[in-house]
Amino acid sequence: MISEGDMAPDFTLPRDGGGTITLSELRPGKAVVYFYPKDDTPGCTKEAIGFTEHLDAFKAAGCDIIGISKDTAAKHDKFLAKHALGVILASDADDQVCEAYGVWKEKSMYGKTYMGIERSTFLIGGDGKVLNAWHKVRVPGHVEAVLEAAQSA
């Protein structure tokens, strides 16, 4: 599991709108990288809308925002359009980045266990180090907590 002070694993992933996004290319700016289970589900939608609503404040704090799930880039495009989202969405279809960040976990629902993404967020500094790490995220109030950390970093 990635913690504060660790170097953030670099990645290049397919992104919404075509093309790719590479974490290290965003330096020396900061980045918020958030992992979420699935496009267009209630919690994931609220989280993405929350980051979009605060996008100007994150930009003022020198932060790009990247959401990562296993959904395809084409599905991300539909999700972005449906909810007028302004964040970057990247596709980790083969779980490599989720594994590197330690967010690919065994989960359970209704008595069944399965592997899935544990909602997590990482604030990454311009030097590539993790400034803050939030695991097992609950959506209410989370975006505001990340923004506060980004503004004080």
VOSE-141844 format. One line per field, with one value per atom (N, C-alpha, C, O): atom name; x, y, z; residue in three letters. Coordinates in Angstrom, 3 decimals. Layout:
N
a c(CA; ...)
xx c(X; ...)
yy c(Y; ...)
zz c(Z; ...)
r c(ALA; ...)
END
This chain:
153
a c(N; CA; C; O; N; CA; C; O; N; CA; C; O; N; CA; C; O; N; CA; C; O; N; CA; C; O; N; CA; C; O; N; CA; C; O; N; CA; C; O; N; CA; C; O; N; CA; C; O; N; CA; C; O; N; CA; C; O; N; CA; C; O; N; CA; C; O; N; CA; C; O; N; CA; C; O; N; CA; C; O; N; CA; C; O; N; CA; C; O; N; CA; C; O; N; CA; C; O; N; CA; C; O; N; CA; C; O; N; CA; C; O; N; CA; C; O; N; CA; C; O; N; CA; C; O; N; CA; C; O; N; CA; C; O; N; CA; C; O; N; CA; C; O; N; CA; C; O; N; CA; C; O; N; CA; C; O; N; CA; C; O; N; CA; C; O; N; CA; C; O; N; CA; C; O; N; CA; C; O; N; CA; C; O; N; CA; C; O; N; CA; C; O; N; CA; C; O; N; CA; C; O; N; CA; C; O; N; CA; C; O; N; CA; C; O; N; CA; C; O; N; CA; C; O; N; CA; C; O; N; CA; C; O; N; CA; C; O; N; CA; C; O; N; CA; C; O; N; CA; C; O; N; CA; C; O; N; CA; C; O; N; CA; C; O; N; CA; C; O; N; CA; C; O; N; CA; C; O; N; CA; C; O; N; CA; C; O; N; CA; C; O; N; CA; C; O; N; CA; C; O; N; CA; C; O; N; CA; C; O; N; CA; C; O; N; CA; C; O; N; CA; C; O; N; CA; C; O; N; CA; C; O; N; CA; C; O; N; CA; C; O; N; CA; C; O; N; CA; C; O; N; CA; C; O; N; CA; C; O; N; CA; C; O; N; CA; C; O; N; CA; C; O; N; CA; C; O; N; CA; C; O; N; CA; C; O; N; CA; C; O; N; CA; C; O; N; CA; C; O; N; CA; C; O; N; CA; C; O; N; CA; C; O; N; CA; C; O; N; CA; C; O; N; CA; C; O; N; CA; C; O; N; CA; C; O; N; CA; C; O; N; CA; C; O; N; CA; C; O; N; CA; C; O; N; CA; C; O; N; CA; C; O; N; CA; C; O; N; CA; C; O; N; CA; C; O; N; CA; C; O; N; CA; C; O; N; CA; C; O; N; CA; C; O; N; CA; C; O; N; CA; C; O; N; CA; C; O; N; CA; C; O; N; CA; C; O; N; CA; C; O; N; CA; C; O; N; CA; C; O; N; CA; C; O; N; CA; C; O; N; CA; C; O; N; CA; C; O; N; CA; C; O; N; CA; C; O; N; CA; C; O; N; CA; C; O; N; CA; C; O; N; CA; C; O; N; CA; C; O; N; CA; C; O; N; CA; C; O; N; CA; C; O; N; CA; C; O; N; CA; C; O; N; CA; C; O; N; CA; C; O; N; CA; C; O; N; CA; C; O; N; CA; C; O; N; CA; C; O; N; CA; C; O; N; CA; C; O; N; CA; C; O; N; CA; C; O; N; CA; C; O; N; CA; C; O; N; CA; C; O; N; CA; C; O; N; CA; C; O; N; CA; C; O; N; CA; C; O; N; CA; C; O; N; CA; C; O)
xx c(0.840; 0.000; 0.888; 1.879; 0.524; 1.269; 0.853; -0.332; 1.852; 1.607; 2.292; 3.053; 2.010; 2.637; 4.145; 4.669; 4.848; 6.303; 6.845; 8.004; 6.044; 6.478; 6.515; 5.818; 7.345; 7.292; 6.045; 5.786; 5.286; 4.075; 4.489; 5.277; 3.977; 4.298; 3.848; 2.706; 4.750; 4.410; 3.516; 3.527; 2.755; 1.912; 1.619; 1.669; 1.317; 0.762; -0.456; -0.343; -1.628; -2.884; -3.706; -3.585; -4.545; -5.498; -6.448; -6.842; -6.805; -7.666; -8.876; -8.959; -9.811; -10.991; -10.571; -9.529; -11.371; -11.096; -10.008; -9.651; -9.478; -8.382; -7.043; -6.967; -6.014; -4.680; -4.414; -5.141; -3.341; -2.926; -2.622; -2.478; -2.529; -2.108; -0.944; -1.015; 0.125; 1.308; 1.510; 1.638; 1.536; 1.635; 2.874; 2.767; 4.039; 5.284; 5.320; 6.078; 4.528; 4.505; 3.774; 3.846; 3.075; 2.366; 3.283; 2.914; 4.464; 5.410; 5.928; 6.032; 6.255; 6.386; 5.080; 5.096; 3.954; 2.680; 2.313; 2.876; 1.359; 0.846; -0.286; -0.823; -0.630; -1.732; -2.532; -1.983; -3.827; -4.711; -5.058; -5.630; -4.710; -5.045; -6.035; -5.713; -7.245; -8.248; -8.720; -8.964; -8.835; -9.277; -10.718; -11.065; -11.550; -12.963; -13.436; -12.890; -14.454; -14.869; -15.458; -15.079; -16.384; -17.099; -17.791; -18.378; -17.715; -18.416; -19.922; -20.500; -20.530; -21.976; -22.689; -23.857; -21.993; -22.647; -22.805; -22.094; -23.712; -24.020; -22.814; -22.602; -22.033; -20.894; -19.831; -19.267; -19.553; -18.525; -18.950; -18.124; -20.232; -20.754; -20.655; -20.213; -21.062; -20.979; -19.534; -19.268; -18.596; -17.187; -16.679; -16.027; -16.969; -16.500; -17.117; -16.433; -18.394; -19.047; -18.417; -18.215; -18.111; -17.469; -16.121; -15.827; -15.299; -13.997; -14.191; -13.452; -15.175; -15.445; -15.902; -15.459; -16.777; -17.266; -16.143; -16.244; -15.086; -13.965; -12.734; -11.634; -12.928; -11.802; -11.006; -9.776; -11.683; -10.971; -10.074; -8.951; -10.562; -9.761; -8.563; -7.475; -8.763; -7.632; -6.604; -5.401; -7.077; -6.152; -5.367; -4.165; -6.050; -5.380; -4.318; -3.326; -4.525; -3.546; -2.473; -1.617; -2.517; -1.505; -1.697; -0.731; -2.958; -3.259; -4.059; -5.048; -3.620; -4.449; -5.184; -4.708; -6.336; -7.117; -7.323; -7.806; -6.945; -7.088; -7.876; -7.478; -8.982; -9.754; -9.412; -9.328; -9.217; -8.838; -9.799; -10.077; -10.302; -11.092; -10.755; -9.946; -11.390; -11.175; -12.035; -11.865; -12.951; -13.803; -12.971; -11.890; -13.479; -12.772; -12.799; -13.619; -11.892; -11.877; -13.190; -13.676; -13.768; -15.046; -16.162; -17.013; -16.156; -17.165; -16.930; -17.882; -15.653; -15.339; -15.905; -16.446; -15.783; -16.307; -17.806; -18.283; -18.544; -19.997; -20.297; -21.206; -19.538; -19.702; -19.434; -20.199; -18.353; -18.010; -19.125; -19.541; -19.601; -20.626; -21.944; -22.593; -22.343; -23.611; -23.687; -24.743; -22.554; -22.550; -21.755; -21.525; -21.335; -20.563; -19.351; -19.115; -18.589; -17.427; -16.225; -16.085; -15.362; -14.186; -12.869; -11.803; -12.925; -11.703; -11.195; -11.934; -9.943; -9.367; -9.740; -9.597; -10.214; -10.518; -9.632; -9.573; -8.950; -8.034; -8.519; -9.183; -8.172; -8.621; -7.474; -6.454; -7.659; -6.676; -7.298; -7.513; -7.581; -8.303; -7.578; -8.225; -6.251; -5.502; -5.053; -4.264; -5.533; -5.284; -3.834; -3.515; -2.968; -1.559; -1.334; -0.571; -1.990; -1.803; -2.516; -2.001; -3.691; -4.403; -3.546; -3.476; -2.900; -2.006; -0.827; -0.464; -0.231; 0.948; 0.626; 1.473; -0.590; -1.006; -1.646; -1.978; -1.820; -2.357; -3.847; -4.328; -4.589; -6.026; -6.876; -8.102; -6.242; -6.952; -7.081; -6.110; -8.279; -8.484; -9.615; -10.466; -9.587; -10.725; -11.825; -11.591; -13.011; -14.157; -15.280; -15.220; -16.293; -17.440; -18.735; -18.808; -19.751; -21.070; -22.104; -22.012; -23.072; -24.141; -23.584; -24.117; -22.518; -21.943; -21.020; -20.477; -20.829; -19.939; -18.663; -18.701; -17.530; -16.264; -15.851; -16.135; -15.181; -14.722; -13.577; -13.374; -12.839; -11.761; -12.304; -13.076; -11.887; -12.337; -11.474; -10.570; -11.770; -11.022; -11.561; -12.758; -10.648; -11.001; -10.875; -9.805; -11.949; -11.937; -10.805; -10.793; -9.863; -8.664; -8.242; -8.507; -7.588; -7.106; -5.689; -5.336; -4.877; -3.484; -3.205; -3.489; -2.643; -2.167; -0.675; 0.073; -0.250; 1.140; 1.812; 1.305; 2.951; 3.688; 4.415; 4.511; 4.922; 5.648; 6.920; 7.462; 7.410; 8.603; 8.256; 9.144; 6.947; 6.521; 6.269; 5.920; 6.443; 6.195; 4.744; 4.117; 4.226; 2.863; 2.837; 3.504; 2.058; 1.935; 0.858; 1.012; -0.232; -1.335; -1.917; -1.934; -2.388; -3.044; -4.310; -4.276; -5.409; -6.685; -7.126; -7.261; -7.350; -7.795; -9.203; -9.617; -9.937; -11.320; -12.134; -12.788; -12.077; -12.715; -14.233; -14.853; -14.804; -16.249; -16.446; -15.761; -17.362; -17.489; -17.864; -17.230; -18.860; -19.228; -18.044; -17.421; -17.757; -16.683; -15.286; -14.333; -15.150; -13.816; -13.152; -11.993; -13.865; -13.275; -12.775; -11.698; -13.538; -13.135; -11.862; -11.002; -11.740; -10.524; -9.303; -8.215; -9.492; -8.384; -7.995; -6.807; -8.985; -8.716; -7.948; -6.993; -8.359; -7.666; -6.200; -5.310; -5.952; -4.573; -3.789; -2.619; -4.425; -3.756; -3.390; -2.322; -4.277; -4.032; -2.930; -2.246; -2.750; -1.728; -0.395; 0.580; -0.366; 0.869; 1.828; 2.910)
yy c(-1.179; 0.000; 1.247; 1.317; 2.210; 3.460; 4.386; 4.547; 4.986; 5.873; 7.213; 7.390; 8.149; 9.467; 9.317; 8.542; 10.073; 10.027; 9.075; 9.200; 8.123; 7.195; 7.917; 8.910; 7.398; 7.879; 7.291; 6.093; 8.125; 7.652; 6.858; 7.349; 5.650; 4.893; 5.668; 6.122; 5.812; 6.508; 5.601; 4.381; 6.194; 5.403; 6.176; 7.405; 5.442; 5.973; 5.119; 3.905; 5.756; 5.033; 5.685; 6.885; 4.885; 5.472; 6.403; 6.119; 7.500; 8.464; 8.827; 8.509; 9.507; 9.993; 10.851; 11.505; 10.851; 11.697; 11.173; 11.833; 10.003; 9.453; 9.865; 10.775; 9.218; 9.517; 8.864; 7.975; 9.336; 8.781; 9.906; 11.067; 9.539; 10.463; 9.800; 8.628; 10.561; 10.074; 10.949; 12.169; 10.319; 11.068; 11.960; 13.143; 11.423; 12.190; 13.399; 14.337; 13.403; 14.547; 15.754; 16.853; 15.552; 16.657; 17.461; 18.546; 16.942; 17.641; 18.877; 18.873; 19.928; 20.013; 20.314; 20.592; 20.268; 20.491; 19.328; 18.237; 19.586; 18.539; 17.807; 18.292; 16.643; 15.879; 15.208; 14.742; 15.171; 14.359; 13.151; 13.295; 11.960; 10.729; 9.992; 9.578; 9.835; 9.132; 7.881; 7.898; 6.818; 5.530; 5.315; 5.549; 4.870; 4.654; 3.381; 2.998; 2.729; 1.422; 1.401; 0.547; 2.329; 2.165; 3.454; 4.156; 3.756; 4.908; 4.800; 3.713; 5.951; 6.107; 5.330; 4.971; 5.072; 4.532; 5.704; 6.700; 5.609; 6.785; 7.436; 8.639; 6.670; 7.248; 7.780; 8.849; 7.043; 7.463; 8.721; 9.586; 8.821; 10.012; 11.223; 12.290; 11.069; 12.183; 12.652; 13.852; 11.694; 12.044; 12.821; 13.854; 12.333; 12.988; 14.385; 15.327; 14.517; 15.826; 16.761; 17.944; 16.241; 17.050; 17.592; 18.772; 16.731; 17.206; 18.230; 19.212; 18.016; 18.958; 20.306; 21.350; 20.298; 21.549; 22.374; 23.599; 21.721; 22.417; 22.509; 22.815; 22.244; 22.193; 23.491; 23.455; 24.636; 25.918; 26.098; 26.587; 25.708; 25.824; 24.872; 25.224; 23.673; 22.739; 23.290; 23.213; 23.847; 24.437; 25.584; 25.721; 26.411; 27.520; 27.002; 27.684; 25.814; 25.190; 24.419; 23.773; 24.485; 23.834; 22.339; 21.604; 21.880; 20.439; 20.052; 20.698; 18.992; 18.294; 17.194; 16.727; 16.775; 15.712; 14.587; 14.799; 13.375; 12.194; 11.142; 10.734; 10.708; 9.605; 8.330; 8.340; 7.245; 5.972; 4.876; 4.703; 4.139; 2.927; 1.932; 2.213; 0.764; -0.256; -0.021; -0.710; 0.939; 1.209; 1.647; 2.214; 1.383; 1.755; 3.272; 3.977; 3.752; 5.184; 5.592; 6.700; 4.720; 5.027; 5.181; 6.061; 4.331; 4.435; 5.727; 6.388; 6.077; 7.339; 8.525; 9.460; 8.490; 9.583; 9.767; 10.895; 8.668; 8.739; 9.285; 10.099; 8.842; 9.299; 10.805; 11.538; 11.259; 12.689; 13.520; 14.542; 13.066; 13.814; 13.841; 14.885; 12.720; 12.622; 13.576; 14.145; 13.750; 14.550; 15.855; 16.536; 16.205; 17.433; 17.524; 18.549; 16.433; 16.372; 17.066; 17.091; 17.625; 18.331; 17.678; 18.214; 16.534; 15.844; 14.940; 14.616; 14.537; 13.556; 12.175; 11.911; 11.297; 9.927; 8.969; 9.038; 8.085; 7.137; 5.711; 5.411; 4.840; 3.447; 2.512; 2.446; 1.793; 0.792; -0.598; -1.307; -0.974; -2.215; -3.460; -4.449; -3.427; -4.626; -4.581; -5.427; -3.629; -3.529; -3.213; -3.236; -2.927; -2.736; -1.529; -1.612; -0.424; 0.773; 0.606; 1.025; -0.002; -0.277; -1.145; -0.905; -2.148; -3.019; -2.216; -2.360; -1.372; -0.596; 0.335; 0.573; 0.859; 1.764; 1.036; 1.658; -0.277; -1.065; -0.877; -1.044; -0.525; -0.291; -1.426; -1.389; -2.426; -3.589; -4.570; -5.224; -4.670; -5.385; -6.404; -6.345; -7.347; -8.245; -7.480; -6.879; -7.511; -6.805; -7.815; -8.932; -7.419; -8.307; -7.506; -6.382; -8.120; -7.514; -8.638; -9.590; -8.500; -9.500; -10.910; -11.876; -11.020; -12.315; -12.906; -13.991; -12.227; -12.720; -11.888; -10.671; -12.562; -11.835; -11.745; -12.633; -10.659; -10.415; -9.412; -8.754; -9.298; -8.320; -7.040; -7.081; -5.908; -4.632; -3.490; -3.681; -2.309; -1.111; -0.556; -0.308; -0.364; 0.310; 1.811; 2.289; 2.548; 3.993; 4.632; 4.577; 5.231; 5.810; 7.048; 7.157; 7.971; 9.198; 9.482; 9.252; 9.992; 10.333; 11.735; 12.055; 12.577; 13.900; 13.759; 13.399; 14.048; 13.821; 15.161; 15.985; 15.363; 16.608; 16.707; 15.732; 17.886; 18.138; 17.327; 17.211; 16.759; 15.908; 14.428; 13.575; 14.127; 12.742; 11.984; 10.804; 12.649; 11.979; 12.160; 13.182; 11.147; 11.199; 12.117; 11.855; 13.193; 14.143; 13.698; 13.846; 13.152; 12.656; 11.421; 11.319; 10.491; 9.286; 9.042; 9.011; 8.872; 8.567; 7.192; 6.979; 6.265; 4.917; 4.705; 5.379; 3.776; 3.480; 4.776; 5.045; 5.554; 6.868; 6.759; 5.898; 7.651; 7.891; 9.225; 10.200; 9.274; 10.435; 11.740; 12.758; 11.773; 13.061; 13.757; 13.195; 14.983; 15.772; 15.455; 16.155; 14.409; 13.984; 14.996; 15.357; 15.450; 16.385; 17.630; 18.135; 18.124; 19.318; 19.054; 19.929; 17.862; 17.517; 17.452; 17.894; 16.901; 16.827; 18.222; 18.527; 19.085; 20.447; 21.207; 21.921; 21.056; 21.726; 21.288; 22.115; 19.990; 19.481; 20.025; 20.381; 20.087; 20.596; 22.064; 22.492; 22.835; 24.262; 24.531; 25.551; 23.642; 23.868; 23.174; 23.311; 22.437; 21.698; 22.612; 22.179)
zz c(0.000; 0.000; 0.000; 0.727; -0.812; -0.917; 0.230; 0.520; 0.870; 2.009; 1.789; 0.837; 2.682; 2.627; 2.691; 3.491; 1.833; 1.786; 0.743; 0.348; 0.282; -0.767; -2.109; -2.316; -3.020; -4.398; -5.040; -4.926; -5.704; -6.388; -7.623; -8.432; -7.782; -9.002; -10.238; -10.317; -11.191; -12.424; -13.265; -13.099; -14.156; -15.042; -16.311; -16.336; -17.352; -18.589; -18.887; -19.057; -18.951; -19.148; -20.258; -20.503; -20.930; -21.870; -21.115; -19.983; -21.743; -21.063; -21.913; -23.100; -21.253; -21.959; -23.138; -23.097; -24.172; -25.332; -26.248; -27.223; -25.953; -26.746; -26.178; -25.353; -26.602; -26.109; -24.764; -24.321; -24.128; -22.842; -21.862; -22.247; -20.598; -19.540; -18.816; -18.446; -18.620; -17.907; -16.680; -16.789; -15.514; -14.262; -14.233; -13.910; -14.560; -14.442; -15.373; -15.122; -16.435; -17.349; -16.761; -17.311; -15.648; -15.001; -14.088; -13.640; -13.809; -12.941; -13.656; -14.882; -12.927; -11.481; -10.764; -9.565; -11.458; -10.787; -9.886; -9.982; -9.011; -8.134; -8.860; -9.856; -8.343; -8.921; -7.821; -6.822; -8.024; -7.207; -8.066; -9.146; -7.585; -8.289; -7.405; -6.291; -7.922; -7.125; -7.869; -9.075; -7.115; -7.644; -7.203; -6.045; -8.129; -7.827; -8.527; -9.562; -7.960; -8.482; -9.892; -10.693; -10.222; -11.486; -11.908; -11.084; -13.204; -13.754; -13.521; -13.541; -13.302; -13.277; -12.173; -12.320; -11.071; -9.883; -8.906; -9.036; -7.940; -7.114; -6.425; -6.573; -5.686; -4.972; -5.908; -5.671; -6.968; -7.922; -8.666; -8.957; -8.971; -9.646; -8.720; -9.145; -7.461; -6.499; -6.337; -6.278; -6.265; -6.099; -7.319; -7.166; -8.518; -9.740; -9.886; -10.288; -9.563; -9.614; -8.576; -8.851; -7.396; -6.358; -6.804; -6.613; -7.400; -7.894; -9.006; -9.073; -9.879; -10.968; -10.414; -10.893; -9.418; -8.829; -8.200; -8.127; -7.751; -7.110; -8.028; -7.569; -9.311; -10.250; -10.288; -10.305; -10.302; -10.355; -9.127; -9.246; -7.961; -6.737; -6.773; -6.317; -7.314; -7.445; -8.424; -8.174; -9.543; -10.528; -9.891; -10.120; -9.087; -8.402; -7.431; -7.170; -6.904; -6.000; -6.772; -6.168; -8.113; -8.939; -9.111; -9.317; -9.026; -9.082; -10.309; -10.653; -10.963; -11.936; -11.188; -10.153; -11.697; -11.061; -12.057; -13.169; -11.635; -12.475; -11.711; -10.620; -12.276; -11.716; -12.479; -13.707; -11.758; -12.388; -11.960; -10.773; -12.944; -12.699; -13.804; -14.688; -13.737; -14.761; -16.004; -17.010; -15.946; -17.101; -18.300; -18.141; -19.492; -20.713; -20.911; -20.322; -21.748; -22.066; -22.740; -22.510; -23.565; -24.221; -23.181; -23.308; -22.163; -21.099; -20.298; -19.885; -20.085; -19.410; -20.196; -19.604; -21.526; -22.352; -22.123; -22.000; -22.068; -21.837; -20.444; -20.279; -19.444; -18.062; -17.970; -17.342; -18.597; -18.598; -19.231; -18.685; -20.388; -21.110; -20.341; -20.267; -19.776; -19.075; -17.883; -17.605; -17.174; -15.952; -16.075; -15.076; -17.297; -17.548; -16.621; -15.981; -16.563; -15.676; -16.306; -17.529; -15.468; -15.950; -15.568; -15.872; -14.911; -14.479; -15.595; -16.525; -15.499; -16.416; -15.887; -14.693; -16.760; -16.358; -17.155; -18.383; -16.448; -17.070; -16.846; -15.854; -17.792; -17.763; -17.383; -18.069; -16.282; -15.833; -15.987; -15.003; -17.231; -17.517; -17.014; -16.670; -16.966; -16.551; -15.088; -14.666; -14.319; -12.870; -12.486; -11.297; -13.415; -13.083; -12.168; -11.206; -12.465; -11.653; -10.306; -9.269; -10.330; -9.068; -8.151; -6.945; -8.724; -7.947; -7.398; -6.230; -8.240; -7.825; -6.660; -5.799; -6.635; -5.562; -4.387; -3.378; -4.509; -3.410; -3.179; -2.059; -4.241; -4.084; -4.658; -4.555; -5.255; -5.776; -4.621; -4.239; -4.069; -2.809; -2.907; -3.794; -1.952; -1.813; -1.086; -0.037; -1.649; -1.084; -0.883; -1.397; -0.142; 0.024; -0.002; 0.495; -0.596; -0.634; -0.643; -1.419; 0.226; 0.324; 0.521; -0.025; 1.297; 1.630; 0.580; 0.787; -0.537; -1.590; -1.596; -1.418; -1.803; -1.896; -3.363; -4.167; -3.681; -5.049; -4.988; -3.968; -6.069; -6.154; -6.786; -7.744; -6.231; -6.759; -6.255; -5.442; -6.751; -6.378; -5.064; -4.922; -4.099; -2.855; -3.103; -3.479; -2.898; -3.149; -2.349; -1.119; -3.052; -2.429; -3.211; -4.408; -2.529; -3.163; -2.701; -1.545; -3.636; -3.344; -3.851; -5.005; -2.978; -3.367; -3.592; -2.683; -4.822; -5.207; -5.472; -6.232; -4.839; -4.981; -6.305; -7.051; -6.587; -7.829; -7.969; -9.068; -6.858; -6.904; -7.064; -7.095; -7.167; -7.345; -6.058; -6.091; -4.921; -3.638; -3.207; -3.486; -2.521; -2.013; -0.788; 0.213; -0.885; 0.223; 1.202; 2.415; 0.673; 1.496; 0.821; -0.406; 1.632; 1.117; 1.932; 3.162; 1.237; 1.876; 1.382; 0.177; 2.299; 1.955; 2.491; 3.434; 1.900; 2.311; 2.407; 3.415; 1.352; 1.307; 1.392; 0.768; 2.174; 2.200; 1.485; 1.794; 0.546; -0.339; 0.373; 0.095; 1.278; 1.872; 2.574; 3.475; 2.138; 2.737; 2.235; 2.577; 1.428; 0.996; 0.060; 0.264; -0.948; -1.909; -1.191; -1.506; -0.239; 0.519; 1.327; 1.430; 1.897; 2.649; 1.735; 2.105; 0.545; -0.424; -0.876; -0.982; -1.147; -1.571; -0.492; -0.795; 0.756; 1.854; 1.912; 2.111; 1.739; 1.760; 0.559; 0.693; -0.599; -1.803; -1.650; -2.087; -1.029; -0.868; 0.154; 0.065; 1.115; 2.135; 1.811; 2.550; 0.710; 0.335; -0.428; -0.825)
r c(MET; MET; MET; MET; ILE; ILE; ILE; ILE; SER; SER; SER; SER; GLU; GLU; GLU; GLU; GLY; GLY; GLY; GLY; ASP; ASP; ASP; ASP; MET; MET; MET; MET; ALA; ALA; ALA; ALA; PRO; PRO; PRO; PRO; ASP; ASP; ASP; ASP; PHE; PHE; PHE; PHE; THR; THR; THR; THR; LEU; LEU; LEU; LEU; PRO; PRO; PRO; PRO; ARG; ARG; ARG; ARG; ASP; ASP; ASP; ASP; GLY; GLY; GLY; GLY; GLY; GLY; GLY; GLY; GLY; GLY; GLY; GLY; THR; THR; THR; THR; ILE; ILE; ILE; ILE; THR; THR; THR; THR; LEU; LEU; LEU; LEU; SER; SER; SER; SER; GLU; GLU; GLU; GLU; LEU; LEU; LEU; LEU; ARG; ARG; ARG; ARG; PRO; PRO; PRO; PRO; GLY; GLY; GLY; GLY; LYS; LYS; LYS; LYS; ALA; ALA; ALA; ALA; VAL; VAL; VAL; VAL; VAL; VAL; VAL; VAL; TYR; TYR; TYR; TYR; PHE; PHE; PHE; PHE; TYR; TYR; TYR; TYR; PRO; PRO; PRO; PRO; LYS; LYS; LYS; LYS; ASP; ASP; ASP; ASP; ASP; ASP; ASP; ASP; THR; THR; THR; THR; PRO; PRO; PRO; PRO; GLY; GLY; GLY; GLY; CYS; CYS; CYS; CYS; THR; THR; THR; THR; LYS; LYS; LYS; LYS; GLU; GLU; GLU; GLU; ALA; ALA; ALA; ALA; ILE; ILE; ILE; ILE; GLY; GLY; GLY; GLY; PHE; PHE; PHE; PHE; THR; THR; THR; THR; GLU; GLU; GLU; GLU; HIS; HIS; HIS; HIS; LEU; LEU; LEU; LEU; ASP; ASP; ASP; ASP; ALA; ALA; ALA; ALA; PHE; PHE; PHE; PHE; LYS; LYS; LYS; LYS; ALA; ALA; ALA; ALA; ALA; ALA; ALA; ALA; GLY; GLY; GLY; GLY; CYS; CYS; CYS; CYS; ASP; ASP; ASP; ASP; ILE; ILE; ILE; ILE; ILE; ILE; ILE; ILE; GLY; GLY; GLY; GLY; ILE; ILE; ILE; ILE; SER; SER; SER; SER; LYS; LYS; LYS; LYS; ASP; ASP; ASP; ASP; THR; THR; THR; THR; ALA; ALA; ALA; ALA; ALA; ALA; ALA; ALA; LYS; LYS; LYS; LYS; HIS; HIS; HIS; HIS; ASP; ASP; ASP; ASP; LYS; LYS; LYS; LYS; PHE; PHE; PHE; PHE; LEU; LEU; LEU; LEU; ALA; ALA; ALA; ALA; LYS; LYS; LYS; LYS; HIS; HIS; HIS; HIS; ALA; ALA; ALA; ALA; LEU; LEU; LEU; LEU; GLY; GLY; GLY; GLY; VAL; VAL; VAL; VAL; ILE; ILE; ILE; ILE; LEU; LEU; LEU; LEU; ALA; ALA; ALA; ALA; SER; SER; SER; SER; ASP; ASP; ASP; ASP; ALA; ALA; ALA; ALA; ASP; ASP; ASP; ASP; ASP; ASP; ASP; ASP; GLN; GLN; GLN; GLN; VAL; VAL; VAL; VAL; CYS; CYS; CYS; CYS; GLU; GLU; GLU; GLU; ALA; ALA; ALA; ALA; TYR; TYR; TYR; TYR; GLY; GLY; GLY; GLY; VAL; VAL; VAL; VAL; TRP; TRP; TRP; TRP; LYS; LYS; LYS; LYS; GLU; GLU; GLU; GLU; LYS; LYS; LYS; LYS; SER; SER; SER; SER; MET; MET; MET; MET; TYR; TYR; TYR; TYR; GLY; GLY; GLY; GLY; LYS; LYS; LYS; LYS; THR; THR; THR; THR; TYR; TYR; TYR; TYR; MET; MET; MET; MET; GLY; GLY; GLY; GLY; ILE; ILE; ILE; ILE; GLU; GLU; GLU; GLU; ARG; ARG; ARG; ARG; SER; SER; SER; SER; THR; THR; THR; THR; PHE; PHE; PHE; PHE; LEU; LEU; LEU; LEU; ILE; ILE; ILE; ILE; GLY; GLY; GLY; GLY; GLY; GLY; GLY; GLY; ASP; ASP; ASP; ASP; GLY; GLY; GLY; GLY; LYS; LYS; LYS; LYS; VAL; VAL; VAL; VAL; LEU; LEU; LEU; LEU; ASN; ASN; ASN; ASN; ALA; ALA; ALA; ALA; TRP; TRP; TRP; TRP; HIS; HIS; HIS; HIS; LYS; LYS; LYS; LYS; VAL; VAL; VAL; VAL; ARG; ARG; ARG; ARG; VAL; VAL; VAL; VAL; PRO; PRO; PRO; PRO; GLY; GLY; GLY; GLY; HIS; HIS; HIS; HIS; VAL; VAL; VAL; VAL; GLU; GLU; GLU; GLU; ALA; ALA; ALA; ALA; VAL; VAL; VAL; VAL; LEU; LEU; LEU; LEU; GLU; GLU; GLU; GLU; ALA; ALA; ALA; ALA; ALA; ALA; ALA; ALA; GLN; GLN; GLN; GLN; SER; SER; SER; SER; ALA; ALA; ALA; ALA)
END
